Amino acid sequence: MKYDYSKAYATYTALCSERSDWEQEWKQISDFLLPGRGIYSRLSKPTKRKLTSPKVINTVAEDALYVLTSGMHGGLTSPSRPWFSLEWSRPDLQAIDVLKGWLQECERRLHDALHASNFYAVINSFYIEYAGFGTGNMYVGHDTHDDDVPFRFELLTAGEYVFSVGADGRPDQYFRVIFMTKRQFVQRFPDTASKEWKKAVEKNDNTVDKVDVSVLECVRKETNNGKPYTRDFFAMQTGGNQKGYPTQEAPIMTDGFYEFPYPIARWNTIGSDDYGLGPGSRALPDIKRLQEMEKAFLMATHKTINPPLNVPARMRGKTNTLPGGYNYYANSQETINELYQVRFDFNGVSAAVERVEQRIQRNFFNDIFLTAARDPNATPYKATEVNAREQEKMLRLGPVIERLQHEFLQPVIERCFNIMLRKEQMPMLDPALAELAGDYEIRLISPLATAQRSVALQGINSFMAFVGQAAQFDQSILDNINVDEAAREYANITGVQLGVLRPQEQVDMIRAQRAEAMKAQQQKEQQMQEQAIQAQMNKEMADAQKTQAEAGLKQLETQQIARNMGMM
């Protein structure tokens, strides 16, 4: 069946109806936590959004949200250090230095491209949407105007889009309404724009920059020219009678994608729900309660400072309540006094407000990111203990980080990687090696992700420490340890780059050279020992011959003396 506007709009309306339950909660989150965020007008551009809300008196919740999002941004996708690495899925490919080196060069170029793009400007706002509304969405596009920047990013806010997921749990349908000016429409859809609109843009008519065009964008999992995803744009038929506005059922433009261009992240879901629930939803009751308590606290403060008064009728409009003011009485019995006594437990209410604020901060995981900063007794001596506690607390974010990697960060990196490959911005690989190449894995190596793997590192450290202590009593326990494998496993967990850890072949060669050098040294020492022994034997033999010669000479002398005496 042909996909036309009627079918697209019917699907869009049905998905909007499904989203209505979440939308009601999002509106409250927009009112009490994230003023200015969220678009809930489907067919017309919303009015100018305000960055403040009259319902927000105490801003602790917003501050707590920004602590969480800043911590996630710095701990997961910090622009100051690499936060992901690429590795071959097959260990035999990972052991080939040429392939490993090629993948790490691609990784380096990908990091550089992300820095050159607007990724880090958008990702921080994404975390605000993600934690506040429980669902975050970002467009990853290859349509850039700068050849040096291979991709661009665009943040979508709550209520601006609807989607549905397939059997694999990944989005397979996505809809959004784009509000455009005539100028933007002509630039985006030059083949569809009418001659009247093009002429108005050329003349720079004063109406071309007015937002009065609505376009429905539809992305669905359907092959288009070899691309797994198809995107259609439809001019919204809002019932207007505007000259030059396209009202046909056919799409005004159709294209496709190799990867899903709108990765969606959900903090947590219930059952088969499409949309997520985040800390903002969980903290919303306390946030609303806090505003009520703060309002009551302020009212009590005002009544204490400026209480309601009983004033004689004849003094209407003549009372002076300013400091040092004079009020004149004809009858001294007529006095101005308080209507009632304001008895308000400021200390008790302040403690109750503080408890609610602390609950809100815990809902936004502030105790993970601010523990060390709030410790008044922090000393270098306690640094190790504080670090251990921080790692334990970060494990609470483990399920969130794992889901964020699976649903969002990994699809973003994969799409960016493939865009750069298609634009030939990655290094060339030998065709013979390219045939060997297979799938690669994306590993998060950011501080928060590394903290999740700290349990494995602690296990290696504890085991090696135990073996070291036991070896003091029995050296044979070292026979159980493969130190090389332990070192490589440690490097693998911590994400050590190629070049820091020597390849096994190089290690074997170094050890063979060391063994040959030791053998040559031993042979040299043995030769020196043999020469010393031979020299000692020669010396002893020479001494013996000398002694024997001296003994023989002495015997001859004795015989000569005896003969001489006989002659006498």
C-alpha positions in Angstrom: 0.0 0.0 0.0 1.3 3.4 -0.9 2.3 5.5 2.0 0.5 8.8 1.7 -0.4 11.8 3.9 -3.7 10.3 5.2 -2.0 7.1 6.4 1.0 9.0 7.9 -1.3 11.4 9.7 -3.5 8.7 11.0 -0.5 6.8 12.4 0.8 10.1 13.9 -2.5 10.8 15.6 -2.7 7.3 17.0 0.8 7.6 18.5 0.0 11.0 19.9 -3.0 9.4 21.6 -0.8 6.7 23.1 1.6 9.3 24.4 -1.1 11.4 26.2 -0.6 9.7 29.6 3.1 10.7 29.6 2.3 14.1 28.1 0.2 15.0 31.1 3.1 14.3 33.4 5.6 16.1 31.1 3.5 19.2 31.3 3.8 19.1 35.1 7.5 18.5 34.9 7.7 21.5 32.5 5.8 23.7 35.1 7.7 22.6 38.2 11.1 21.5 37.1 12.0 22.5 33.5 10.3 25.8 32.5 10.7 26.5 28.8 11.2 22.9 27.8 8.5 20.8 26.1 6.3 21.5 23.1 2.8 20.3 23.4 1.1 22.1 20.5 0.9 19.6 17.6 -0.4 21.6 14.6 0.9 25.2 15.2 4.1 26.7 16.5 3.9 27.2 20.3 3.9 30.7 21.7 7.2 32.1 23.1 8.3 29.9 25.9 9.3 31.4 29.2 12.4 30.3 31.1 10.6 30.8 34.5 7.4 29.5 36.0 5.2 31.2 38.6 4.7 27.7 40.1 8.4 27.5 41.1 9.4 29.2 44.3 12.1 26.9 45.6 14.6 26.0 42.8 16.4 23.2 44.7 14.9 20.6 42.3 16.3 22.4 39.2 19.7 22.8 40.9 19.7 19.1 41.8 18.9 18.1 38.2 21.8 20.2 36.9 24.1 18.6 39.3 23.1 15.2 38.0 23.3 16.2 34.3 26.7 18.0 34.8 28.0 14.9 36.5 26.8 12.6 33.8 28.2 14.9 31.1 31.6 15.1 32.8 31.5 11.4 33.8 30.2 9.8 30.6 30.9 12.1 27.6 33.6 14.6 28.8 35.1 16.6 25.9 38.4 16.8 27.8 39.3 13.1 27.5 38.4 10.0 25.4 35.2 8.4 26.6 34.9 5.4 24.3 37.2 2.9 22.6 36.7 0.6 19.6 37.7 -3.0 19.7 37.3 -6.0 17.4 34.7 -8.5 18.6 36.9 -11.4 17.8 40.0 -11.9 20.0 42.1 -13.2 17.1 41.5 -9.9 15.2 42.2 -7.9 18.3 45.6 -9.6 18.4 46.6 -8.4 14.9 48.4 -5.2 15.6 47.7 -3.7 12.1 43.9 -4.2 12.5 44.0 -3.0 16.1 46.0 0.0 15.1 43.7 0.9 12.2 40.6 0.7 14.5 42.3 2.9 17.1 43.2 5.5 14.4 39.5 5.5 13.3 38.7 6.0 17.0 41.0 9.0 17.2 39.5 10.6 14.1 36.0 10.0 15.4 36.9 11.8 18.6 38.3 14.7 16.6 35.1 14.9 14.4 32.9 15.0 17.5 34.9 17.9 18.8 34.6 19.7 15.5 30.8 19.2 15.4 28.1 20.5 17.8 27.9 17.2 19.7 29.2 18.4 23.1 27.0 21.5 22.9 23.9 19.3 22.4 24.7 16.4 24.6 24.6 18.4 27.8 21.0 19.6 27.0 20.2 16.0 26.0 21.0 14.8 29.6 18.6 17.5 31.0 15.8 16.1 28.8 16.8 12.5 29.6 16.9 12.9 33.4 14.0 15.4 33.6 11.4 13.7 31.4 12.8 10.2 31.4 13.1 10.1 27.6 15.8 11.9 25.5 16.0 12.2 21.7 18.6 13.6 19.4 19.0 13.8 15.6 22.3 12.5 14.1 22.4 13.8 10.6 24.9 13.7 7.7 23.5 16.8 6.0 26.1 19.4 6.9 27.3 22.5 5.2 30.9 22.1 6.2 32.9 19.4 4.4 35.3 19.1 7.4 32.5 18.3 9.8 30.9 15.0 8.7 27.8 15.1 10.9 25.5 17.4 12.9 23.2 17.0 15.9 19.9 18.4 16.9 18.1 18.1 20.2 14.4 17.3 20.3 12.3 18.3 23.4 9.5 16.4 25.1 6.2 16.5 23.1 7.9 17.4 19.9 8.0 13.8 18.6 6.3 10.4 18.9 7.6 7.0 18.1 6.9 3.3 18.5 9.3 0.4 19.0 9.5 -3.0 17.2 9.8 -6.5 18.5 13.6 -6.0 19.2 12.8 -3.0 21.5 14.3 -0.5 19.1 12.3 2.4 17.5 11.0 1.5 14.1 8.6 4.4 13.5 9.2 8.1 14.3 7.1 11.2 13.6 7.7 14.9 14.3 6.1 18.2 13.2 8.5 20.8 11.9 7.4 24.4 12.0 9.0 26.5 9.2 9.0 29.9 7.6 8.5 30.2 3.9 12.2 30.9 3.5 13.1 27.7 5.3 10.6 25.7 3.3 12.0 27.0 0.0 15.6 26.2 1.1 14.7 22.7 2.3 12.3 21.7 -0.4 13.2 23.7 -3.5 11.6 21.2 -5.9 8.2 21.4 -4.1 8.0 25.0 -3.2 5.7 27.1 -5.4 6.8 29.8 -7.8 4.9 32.4 -5.6 7.0 31.4 -2.6 10.2 31.3 -4.4 9.5 34.8 -5.9 8.6 36.1 -2.4 11.9 34.8 -1.0 13.9 36.3 -3.9 12.2 39.7 -3.2 12.7 39.2 0.5 9.0 39.8 1.2 8.2 40.7 4.8 6.1 37.5 5.1 8.8 35.0 4.2 10.2 34.9 7.8 6.9 34.3 9.5 6.4 30.8 10.8 3.3 29.6 9.0 4.3 26.2 7.5 3.9 22.8 9.2 5.7 19.8 7.8 5.2 16.2 9.1 8.4 14.2 9.1 8.0 10.4 9.1 10.8 7.8 9.5 9.9 4.2 9.3 11.8 0.9 9.0 11.3 0.3 5.3 14.0 -0.2 2.6 14.6 2.7 0.3 17.2 2.4 -2.4 19.2 -0.1 -0.3 18.8 1.9 2.9 16.9 0.2 5.7 15.1 3.3 6.8 12.8 5.6 4.7 11.9 9.2 5.5 9.0 11.1 4.1 8.0 14.7 4.4 4.4 15.8 4.1 2.9 19.3 4.0 0.4 19.4 6.9 -3.1 19.9 5.7 -4.3 22.3 8.4 -7.3 23.6 6.5 -5.7 26.8 5.5 -6.3 28.4 2.2 -2.8 29.8 1.7 -1.8 30.4 -1.9 1.1 28.3 -3.0 0.9 25.8 -0.1 1.2 22.2 -1.2 -1.7 20.1 -0.2 -1.1 16.9 -2.1 -1.3 13.5 -0.6 2.1 12.4 -1.9 5.3 13.2 0.1 7.0 16.5 -0.8 10.3 14.7 -0.4 11.5 11.2 0.3 15.0 9.9 1.3 16.5 7.2 3.4 19.1 6.3 6.1 21.5 3.4 6.6 21.0 3.8 10.4 18.2 5.1 12.5 18.8 8.8 12.6 16.9 9.6 15.9 18.5 7.5 18.7 16.2 7.5 21.7 17.3 6.9 25.3 14.9 6.0 28.2 16.0 6.2 31.8 13.7 3.4 32.9 10.6 1.7 31.5 7.7 -0.2 32.9 6.9 -3.4 31.0 6.5 -2.7 27.3 6.0 1.1 27.6 7.6 3.1 24.8 8.5 6.1 26.9 10.6 6.2 30.0 10.4 7.4 33.6 13.3 9.3 35.0 14.3 11.1 38.3 12.1 14.0 37.3 9.0 11.8 37.4 10.0 10.2 40.7 10.8 13.5 42.4 7.7 15.3 41.1 5.5 14.7 44.2 8.2 16.0 46.4 8.9 19.0 44.1 5.2 20.0 44.2 5.1 19.5 48.0 8.2 21.6 48.4 6.6 24.5 46.5 3.5 24.3 48.7 5.7 24.3 51.9 7.8 27.1 50.6 4.7 29.2 49.8 3.3 28.5 53.3 6.6 29.4 54.8 6.8 32.7 53.0 3.2 33.5 53.8 3.9 32.8 57.5 7.0 35.0 57.3 5.1 37.8 55.8 2.3 37.6 58.3 4.8 37.6 61.2 6.6 40.7 59.8 3.4 42.4 58.6 0.5 40.8 60.5 -3.2 41.6 59.8 -4.5 44.4 62.1 -7.6 45.6 63.9 -8.0 49.3 63.1 -10.7 51.6 64.3 -13.2 52.5 61.6 -12.6 56.2 61.8 -8.9 55.7 61.0 -9.6 54.1 57.6 -6.9 55.3 55.3 -5.1 57.2 58.0 -2.9 54.5 59.6 0.9 54.8 59.2 2.6 51.4 59.5 6.0 52.7 58.4 8.9 52.6 60.9 8.7 55.7 63.1 5.2 56.5 61.8 2.7 58.5 63.9 -1.0 57.6 64.5 -3.1 60.1 66.3 -6.1 59.0 68.5 -9.0 61.1 69.9 -9.8 58.2 72.2 -6.9 56.4 73.8 -9.0 53.2 74.1 -9.0 52.9 70.3 -5.8 51.1 69.4 -4.4 49.3 66.5 -3.7 45.6 67.4 -3.1 42.3 65.7 -6.2 40.5 64.3 -4.8 37.2 65.6 -1.5 35.8 66.9 0.6 34.1 64.2 2.1 31.0 65.9 4.3 29.4 63.3 7.0 26.9 64.1 9.7 28.2 61.9 12.4 25.8 63.1 10.1 22.8 62.6 9.0 23.8 59.2 12.6 24.7 58.1 13.6 21.1 59.1 10.7 19.7 57.2 11.6 21.7 54.1 15.2 20.6 54.4 14.1 16.9 54.6 12.1 17.3 51.4 15.0 19.1 49.7 17.3 16.2 50.7 14.9 13.6 49.3 14.8 15.5 46.0 18.6 15.7 45.9 18.8 11.9 46.5 16.3 11.3 43.7 18.7 13.1 41.4 21.7 11.2 42.8 23.4 14.3 44.2 24.9 12.2 47.0 27.0 10.5 44.3 28.5 13.6 42.8 28.7 15.9 45.8 29.8 13.7 48.7 33.4 14.8 48.8 32.5 18.4 48.2 30.1 18.4 51.2 32.4 16.6 53.6 33.7 19.3 56.1 36.3 16.9 57.5 37.8 15.9 54.2 41.5 15.3 54.5 44.2 13.5 52.4 44.1 10.7 55.0 40.5 10.0 54.1 41.0 10.2 50.3 41.2 6.5 49.8 38.1 5.9 51.9 36.1 8.6 50.1 37.2 7.2 46.7 36.0 3.7 47.7 32.7 5.0 48.9 32.2 7.0 45.7 32.8 3.9 43.6 30.3 2.0 45.6 27.7 4.7 45.1 28.4 5.0 41.4 27.3 1.4 41.1 23.8 2.6 41.7 23.9 4.2 38.3 25.1 1.0 36.7 21.7 -0.1 35.2 21.2 3.5 33.9 24.6 3.6 32.2 24.3 0.2 30.7 20.9 1.0 29.2 22.1 4.4 28.0 25.0 2.8 26.2 22.8 0.1 24.6 20.0 2.5 23.5 21.8 5.7 22.8 25.5 6.1 23.0 26.3 3.0 21.0 23.9 3.8 18.1 25.2 7.4 18.0 28.8 6.2 17.7 28.0 3.6 15.2 26.1 6.1 13.0 28.9 8.6 13.2 31.5 6.0 12.4 29.6 4.8 9.4 29.0 8.3 8.1 32.7 9.0 8.2 33.4 5.7 6.4 30.9 6.6 3.7 32.4 10.0 3.3 35.9 8.4 3.1 37.2 10.3 6.2 38.6 7.1 7.7 42.1 5.7 6.9 42.5 3.2 4.1 42.8 -0.4 5.0 44.7 -3.1 3.0 42.1 -5.0 1.0 43.6 -8.3 2.2 43.1 -7.2 5.8 39.7 -5.7 5.1 38.5 -9.2 4.2 39.5 -10.4 7.6 37.8 -7.5 9.5 34.6 -8.3 11.3 32.3 -6.6 13.8 33.7 -4.2 16.3 32.6 -3.4 19.8 32.2 0.0 21.5 33.5 0.2 25.0 32.9 3.1 27.3 36.0 4.2 29.1 34.7 7.3 30.8 35.1 7.7 34.6 31.5 6.6 35.3 31.7 3.6 33.0 35.1 2.6 34.5 33.6 2.8 38.0 31.1 0.2 36.9 33.9 -2.2 36.0 35.9 -1.4 39.2 34.5 -4.6 40.8 36.5 -6.6 38.3 39.7 -4.6 39.0 39.2 -4.9 42.8 38.9 -8.7 42.3 42.3 -8.8 40.4 43.9 -6.5 43.0 42.6 -8.5 46.0 43.7 -11.8 44.5 47.2 -10.6 43.5 47.6 -9.1 47.0 46.6 -12.4 48.6 49.0 -14.4 46.4 51.8 -12.0 47.2 51.3 -12.4 51.0 51.0 -16.2 50.7 54.2 -16.4 48.6 56.1 -15.2 51.7 55.4 -18.6 53.3 55.4 -20.8 50.2 56.8 -19.7 46.9 55.1 -22.6 45.1 51.8 -20.7 45.1 53.2 -18.5 42.3 52.9 -21.5 40.0 49.1 -20.9 39.9 49.5 -17.3 38.5 49.6 -16.4 34.8 51.0 -12.9 35.3 50.9 -12.0 31.6 47.2 -12.8 31.4 46.5 -10.8 34.5 48.3 -7.8 33.1 46.4 -8.0 29.8 43.1 -8.5 31.5 43.8 -5.4 33.7 44.7 -3.4 30.6 41.6 -4.6 28.8 39.3 -3.5 31.6 40.9 -0.1 32.0 41.0 0.5 28.2 44.8 0.9 27.8 45.6 2.1 24.3 47.8 0.3 21.7 51.5 1.0 22.3 51.3 1.1 26.1 51.1 -2.7 26.4 53.6 -4.6 24.2 52.3 -7.3 21.8 52.8 -10.9 22.9 55.2 -11.5 20.1 57.4 -8.6 21.1 57.3 -9.8 24.7 58.4 -13.3 23.7 61.3 -11.8 21.6 62.5 -9.6 24.5 62.4 -12.6 26.8 64.3 -14.7 24.3 67.0 -12.0 23.9 67.2 -11.7 27.7 67.6 -15.5 28.0 70.3 -15.5 25.3 72.1 -12.7 27.1 71.9 -14.5 30.4 73.2 -17.7 28.8 76.1 -15.9 27.1 76.9 -14.2 30.5 76.8 -17.6 32.2 79.1 -19.1 29.6 81.5 -16.2 29.9 81.5 -16.5 33.7 82.1 -20.3 33.4 85.0 -19.7 31.0 86.5 -17.2 33.4 86.1 -19.7 36.3 87.7 -22.5 34.2 90.6 -20.2 33.2 91.0 -19.2 36.9 91.1 -22.9 37.9 93.6 -23.8 35.1 95.8 -20.8 36.1 95.7 -22.1 39.7 96.6 -25.6 38.6 99.4 -24.3 36.4 100.7 -22.2 39.3 100.6 -25.2 41.7 102.4 -27.4 39.1 105.1 -24.8 38.6 105.5 -24.5 42.3 105.8 -28.2 42.6 108.4 -28.4 39.9 110.3 -25.6 41.5 110.2 -27.3 44.8 111.3 -30.6 43.3 114.2 -28.9 41.4 115.3 -27.2 44.6 115.2 -30.5 46.4 117.3 -32.2 43.7 119.9 -29.4 43.8 120.2 -29.7 47.5 120.7 -33.5 47.3 123.5 -32.9 44.7 125.1 -30.4 46.9 125.0 -32.9 49.9 126.5 -35.6 47.8 129.2 -33.3 46.6 130.1 -32.4 50.2 130.2 -36.0 51.2 132.5 -36.8 48.3 134.7 -34.0 49.2 134.9 -35.1 52.8 135.8 -38.7 51.7 138.6 -37.4 49.7 140.1 -35.7 52.7 
